[in-house]
Amino acid sequence: MAEADTLQDKNPAAVVTGANRGLGLELCRQLLQRGWRVVALCRRTSDTLQELCAGPGAGSLAVVEGVDVGQDECEAATCRALAGVPVALLILNAGILSTDTLTELDTVVARQQARFEVNALGPLRVAHALLPNLATAAAAAAPARASGGGGRDSGGSSNVAGGAGMPPAAPPKVALITSKMGSIQLTQQGGKNGSVGYRLSKAAANMAAQLLAVELQPQGIPLVAIHPGAVATDMHAQYWAAVAAGGAAGTAGMAPSAHGPISVQDAAAGVLARLDELQLGSTGRFVQAATGEELPW
């Protein structure tokens, strides 16, 4: 659908950003398989996303183009498209990767700013735009939580199952897809370098996750920051090429993930598994998708 269109179906939805390829596309696929109604946000659609629109469960998939999370205008586009739609699940996935080094910072400042705009500010823009939609879903869940049924604090089941398995008034959940490359502690321990703009922007994204978790908790909305692993996507091709080159300028300390590379199918399954187990009492955690291991900031 075009940027200016508004979704007519006002039933609760799962929203995924960066949904036209890679992990975002696979998340949409697996959510549809779980019976979710999915809204795929992206700058522009792709052939593979259009194929998904034509496949099984396609009637439950809406594609919203023209949503560039690196631009302030994405808030208005997102608000317009999802006006009145309760958001029961929000996965902030859009991001860009780099292999730049400190020695290159004097010539690629604009590229560093782009990484901050997308990786750090992008999740905040989309979350801010959809706060009313999340609040609507949370308000619908409040009576169920008060009666002790289906809520996070009561130990009730997750709303990520979707379809017939979804509790009728389960509180919404938010996932921010980030990276342990933004972990200050792990960078120090591993002595790794490279991907300077990406690391800086993901460290800022991790703070954004904490700020969002604090703001959303009083509304009964839990958030988890998830490191999906070194996922085998087109976006990671440049990174892995630099690692394989070994000794290329600025890449000597770059190293493969202990868990990867992993397929987009496994990465998406891990993200959804972490959302399955997310409760309000565990909001604000930073975890590895594959194992649920808590990661240091």
C-alpha positions in Angstrom: 0.0 0.0 0.0 1.1 3.6 -0.5 2.4 5.8 2.2 -0.7 7.9 2.3 -3.1 5.0 2.7 -4.7 4.2 6.0 -5.4 0.6 7.0 -9.1 -0.2 7.1 -8.8 -3.3 9.3 -8.7 -2.0 12.9 -8.0 -5.4 14.5 -4.8 -5.7 16.6 -1.6 -6.1 14.5 2.0 -7.0 14.7 4.2 -4.3 13.2 7.7 -4.9 11.8 10.1 -2.2 10.5 12.7 -2.9 7.9 10.4 -5.6 6.6 11.3 -5.8 3.0 14.3 -8.1 3.3 16.5 -10.1 5.6 15.5 -10.6 9.2 12.5 -8.3 9.0 11.0 -10.2 6.0 11.5 -13.5 7.8 9.9 -12.2 10.9 6.8 -11.2 8.9 6.8 -14.7 7.3 6.9 -16.5 10.7 4.4 -14.2 12.3 2.0 -14.9 9.5 2.6 -18.6 10.1 1.6 -18.1 13.7 -1.7 -16.5 12.6 -0.8 -12.9 13.2 -2.2 -9.9 11.2 1.1 -8.3 10.1 1.9 -4.7 9.0 5.3 -4.6 7.2 6.9 -1.1 7.3 9.6 -0.3 4.8 11.1 2.4 2.6 10.1 0.5 -0.5 8.8 -3.0 -1.1 10.8 -5.9 -2.6 10.1 -8.8 -4.9 10.4 -11.2 -2.0 8.0 -9.2 0.1 5.5 -9.1 -2.7 5.8 -12.9 -3.1 4.9 -13.1 0.6 1.9 -10.9 -0.1 0.8 -13.5 -2.7 1.4 -16.6 -0.5 -0.5 -18.3 2.3 -2.0 -16.0 4.8 -1.4 -13.0 2.5 -4.8 -11.5 3.4 -3.3 -10.9 6.9 -0.3 -8.9 5.5 -0.3 -5.2 4.8 2.8 -3.5 3.3 3.3 0.2 4.1 5.9 1.8 1.9 7.5 5.2 2.3 8.6 4.6 5.9 12.2 5.6 6.2 13.1 5.4 9.9 16.1 7.6 9.3 13.9 10.6 8.4 11.6 12.6 10.8 8.9 12.3 8.2 8.5 8.6 9.0 6.5 9.5 12.1 3.7 11.1 10.1 3.7 8.3 7.6 3.5 5.7 10.3 0.7 7.5 12.2 -1.3 8.0 9.1 -1.1 4.4 7.9 -1.9 2.9 11.3 -4.4 5.4 12.6 -6.8 3.6 15.0 -5.0 0.2 14.7 -4.1 -1.4 18.1 -0.5 -2.5 18.0 -0.2 -5.7 20.0 3.4 -6.4 18.9 6.1 -4.0 17.7 9.4 -5.2 16.4 11.9 -2.3 15.7 14.1 -4.1 13.3 15.3 -1.6 10.7 19.1 -0.9 10.7 22.2 -0.4 8.6 25.7 -2.0 9.0 29.2 -0.7 8.3 32.8 -1.8 8.4 34.4 1.7 8.7 37.3 2.4 11.1 38.4 5.4 13.2 40.9 6.4 10.5 38.0 6.9 8.1 35.9 9.1 10.4 37.3 12.4 9.0 36.0 11.5 5.5 32.7 9.7 6.2 31.0 11.8 8.8 27.8 11.9 6.8 27.7 8.1 6.8 28.1 8.0 10.5 25.2 10.4 10.9 23.1 8.2 8.7 23.8 5.2 11.0 22.7 7.2 14.0 19.6 8.4 12.2 18.6 4.8 11.3 20.0 2.7 14.1 19.6 4.9 17.2 16.9 7.5 16.3 14.9 5.3 14.0 13.4 3.0 16.8 12.5 6.1 18.8 10.7 7.7 15.9 8.6 4.6 15.2 7.9 3.9 18.9 6.9 7.6 19.4 4.6 7.5 16.4 2.9 4.3 17.7 2.6 5.1 21.4 -1.2 5.8 21.0 -1.6 2.4 19.2 0.4 0.6 21.9 -1.6 2.4 24.6 -4.9 1.3 22.9 -3.8 -2.3 23.0 -2.6 -2.0 26.6 -5.9 -0.4 27.7 -7.8 -3.3 26.2 -5.6 -5.7 28.2 -5.9 -3.9 31.5 -9.2 -5.5 32.7 -7.7 -8.9 32.0 -4.6 -8.1 34.0 -6.7 -6.7 36.9 -8.7 -10.0 37.0 -5.5 -12.0 36.9 -6.1 -13.5 33.5 -3.6 -13.6 30.6 -1.3 -10.8 31.9 2.4 -10.7 32.2 2.5 -10.3 36.0 0.1 -13.1 36.5 2.5 -15.4 34.6 -0.1 -15.8 31.8 0.7 -17.0 28.3 2.4 -14.8 25.7 0.6 -12.9 23.0 3.2 -13.7 20.4 1.5 -17.0 19.6 -1.0 -15.1 17.5 -4.2 -16.4 15.9 -6.5 -18.6 17.9 -3.7 -19.1 20.5 -3.5 -15.4 21.4 -5.0 -14.4 24.7 -7.9 -12.1 23.9 -6.6 -9.2 25.9 -2.8 -9.8 26.3 -0.7 -6.7 26.8 1.4 -5.6 23.9 5.1 -6.2 23.6 8.0 -4.4 22.0 11.3 -5.7 20.7 14.2 -3.5 19.7 16.6 -5.4 17.4 20.1 -4.2 18.4 23.6 -5.8 18.5 26.2 -6.8 21.1 28.6 -4.8 18.9 27.1 -1.9 20.8 28.1 -3.3 24.1 30.8 -1.3 25.7 31.8 -4.2 28.0 32.0 -6.8 25.3 34.0 -4.4 23.0 36.5 -3.9 25.8 36.7 -7.6 26.7 37.0 -8.8 23.1 39.4 -6.1 21.9 37.5 -5.9 18.7 37.6 -2.9 16.3 36.0 -1.9 13.0 32.4 -1.0 12.3 32.9 2.2 14.3 29.7 4.0 13.1 27.7 0.8 13.6 29.0 0.2 17.1 28.5 3.8 18.2 24.9 3.9 16.8 24.0 0.5 18.4 25.4 1.7 21.8 23.0 4.6 21.4 20.2 2.2 20.4 20.8 0.2 23.6 20.3 3.4 25.6 17.1 4.1 23.5 15.9 0.6 24.5 16.4 1.3 28.2 14.6 4.7 27.9 11.7 3.1 26.1 11.5 0.3 28.6 11.3 2.8 31.5 8.6 4.9 29.7 6.5 2.0 28.7 6.6 -0.1 31.9 4.0 2.1 33.8 1.6 1.4 30.9 2.0 -2.4 31.3 4.1 -2.7 28.1 7.3 -4.7 28.3 10.3 -4.3 26.0 13.3 -6.5 25.3 16.5 -5.5 23.4 17.6 -8.4 21.3 20.9 -9.3 19.6 19.9 -11.6 16.8 23.4 -12.8 16.0 25.5 -12.4 12.9 22.6 -13.2 10.6 23.3 -14.4 7.0 21.6 -11.5 5.2 22.7 -9.2 2.3 23.4 -6.5 4.9 26.0 -8.6 6.5 27.8 -9.6 3.3 30.2 -6.7 3.4 31.0 -7.4 7.1 31.7 -11.0 6.5 33.8 -10.2 3.4 36.0 -7.9 5.5 36.4 -10.6 8.2 37.3 -13.2 5.6 39.9 -10.8 4.1 41.7 -10.8 7.5 44.3 -8.1 7.8 42.4 -5.5 5.6 42.8 -2.0 7.1 40.9 -1.8 10.3 39.4 -5.3 10.3 42.1 -7.3 12.0 40.2 -7.3 15.3 36.8 -8.1 13.7 35.7 -11.6 14.4 32.7 -13.8 13.7 30.0 -14.2 16.3 30.3 -17.1 18.7 26.8 -18.1 17.5 27.1 -17.4 13.8 26.6 -16.7 11.1 23.1 -18.0 11.5 20.2 -18.3 9.0 17.5 -15.7 9.0 15.0 -18.5 9.8 16.9 -19.4 13.0 17.4 -15.7 13.9 13.7 -14.9 13.5 12.7 -17.9 15.5 15.0 -16.8 18.3 13.6 -13.3 18.3 10.1 -14.6 18.6 11.1 -17.1 21.3 12.5 -14.2 23.3 9.2 -12.3 22.9 7.2 -15.4 23.8 8.9 -15.4 27.2 8.9 -11.7 27.8 7.0 -10.5 30.8 6.6 -7.0 32.4 8.8 -8.1 35.3 11.7 -8.7 32.9 11.4 -5.5 30.8 14.5 -3.7 29.7 16.8 -6.8 29.4 19.4 -7.2 26.6 19.5 -10.8 25.4 20.9 -13.1 22.8 18.2 -14.3 20.4 19.4 -17.8 20.0 19.8 -18.7 23.7 18.1 -16.0 25.8 21.5 -15.4 27.5 21.5 -11.9 29.1 24.2 -9.7 27.6 26.1 -6.9 29.3 25.5 -3.3 28.2 
